[in-house]
Amino acid sequence: MLQIKRVYDPPAKSDGKRYLVERLWPRGMTKEAAKLDGWFRDVAPSTELRKWFSHDPAKWPEFQKRYRAELDANKAAWQPLLEAVKKDNATLLFSSHDAEHNNVVALKAYLEAKLKKK
């Protein structure tokens, strides 16, 4: 099972493996408190795309399209994460306040589509 969660929420046994999928380290979060099993920086959107999107819900459909294109062009970034989530329950962690319009929502959908193809 693949799920998403804010990195600031307390870890739980139901999280399984915990992977941060943000390019930037979350403000105020210590490595000990995050309890990560991995940090996949390169699977996050490019700085240019992240700044363009700026968490504007009106740009959400276009952001998803552009982000998928970035992921399609960078299999080396997401393939190790896909292999990791195949083995165990996993939680993709994000730091955004908006739980509906962020890169992790789009990444989860992307990875789930790849898992269904296998």
C-alpha positions in Angstrom: 0.0 0.0 0.0 1.3 3.5 -0.9 0.1 6.4 1.1 1.1 10.1 1.6 1.5 12.1 4.7 2.9 15.4 5.9 6.4 15.0 7.3 5.3 17.0 10.3 2.7 14.5 11.4 3.9 12.0 13.9 5.3 8.7 12.5 3.0 5.7 12.9 3.5 1.9 12.5 1.0 2.0 9.7 3.4 4.3 7.7 5.6 1.4 6.7 8.7 2.7 5.1 8.9 6.5 5.2 10.4 8.3 2.2 10.8 12.1 1.9 10.2 13.1 -1.7 10.9 16.8 -1.5 13.9 18.6 -3.0 14.3 20.8 0.1 14.6 19.7 3.7 11.4 20.6 5.7 11.8 23.6 7.9 12.3 23.0 11.5 12.4 19.2 11.1 15.3 17.2 12.5 16.4 14.0 10.9 15.6 12.1 14.1 12.1 13.4 14.2 11.5 12.6 10.5 12.3 8.9 11.0 13.1 8.5 7.3 14.0 5.3 5.5 15.1 7.4 2.5 15.2 10.8 0.9 14.5 10.9 -2.8 15.4 14.6 -3.7 15.7 14.0 -7.4 12.1 12.7 -7.8 10.8 16.1 -6.8 9.8 18.7 -9.4 12.5 20.9 -10.8 13.1 24.2 -9.0 11.7 26.0 -12.1 8.5 24.0 -12.1 8.1 24.3 -8.3 8.5 28.0 -8.4 6.1 28.3 -11.4 3.4 26.3 -9.7 3.8 28.2 -6.3 1.0 26.0 -4.9 -1.6 27.8 -7.0 -4.6 25.4 -7.3 -5.6 27.1 -10.6 -2.3 25.8 -12.1 -2.8 22.2 -10.7 -3.8 20.5 -13.9 -1.0 22.0 -15.9 1.5 21.3 -13.0 0.6 17.6 -13.0 1.1 17.4 -16.8 4.5 19.1 -16.6 5.6 17.1 -13.6 4.7 13.8 -15.3 6.8 14.9 -18.3 9.7 15.6 -16.0 9.3 12.2 -14.4 9.0 10.5 -17.8 12.3 12.1 -18.7 14.1 11.0 -15.5 13.4 7.3 -14.9 16.7 7.1 -12.9 15.1 9.4 -10.2 11.9 7.4 -9.6 12.8 3.8 -10.5 14.6 3.2 -7.1 11.6 4.6 -5.3 9.3 2.4 -7.3 11.4 -0.7 -6.4 11.3 0.3 -2.7 7.6 0.8 -2.5 7.0 -2.6 -4.3 8.5 -4.4 -1.3 6.7 -2.9 1.7 3.9 -0.6 2.7 5.3 2.9 2.2 4.5 6.5 2.9 5.6 9.4 0.7 6.3 12.4 2.9 5.7 16.1 1.9 6.0 19.4 3.8 3.4 21.5 2.0 0.4 22.8 3.9 -1.9 22.0 0.9 -2.5 18.2 1.1 -4.5 18.2 -2.2 -2.3 20.2 -4.6 1.3 19.2 -4.1 3.9 17.2 -6.0 3.5 14.1 -3.7 -0.2 13.7 -4.7 0.9 13.8 -8.4 3.9 11.5 -7.7 1.7 8.9 -5.9 -0.7 8.7 -8.8 2.3 8.4 -11.2 3.9 5.5 -9.2 0.5 3.8 -8.8 0.1 3.8 -12.5 3.5 2.3 -13.0 2.8 -0.4 -10.4 -0.5 -1.4 -12.2 1.4 -1.8 -15.5 3.8 -4.4 -14.0 
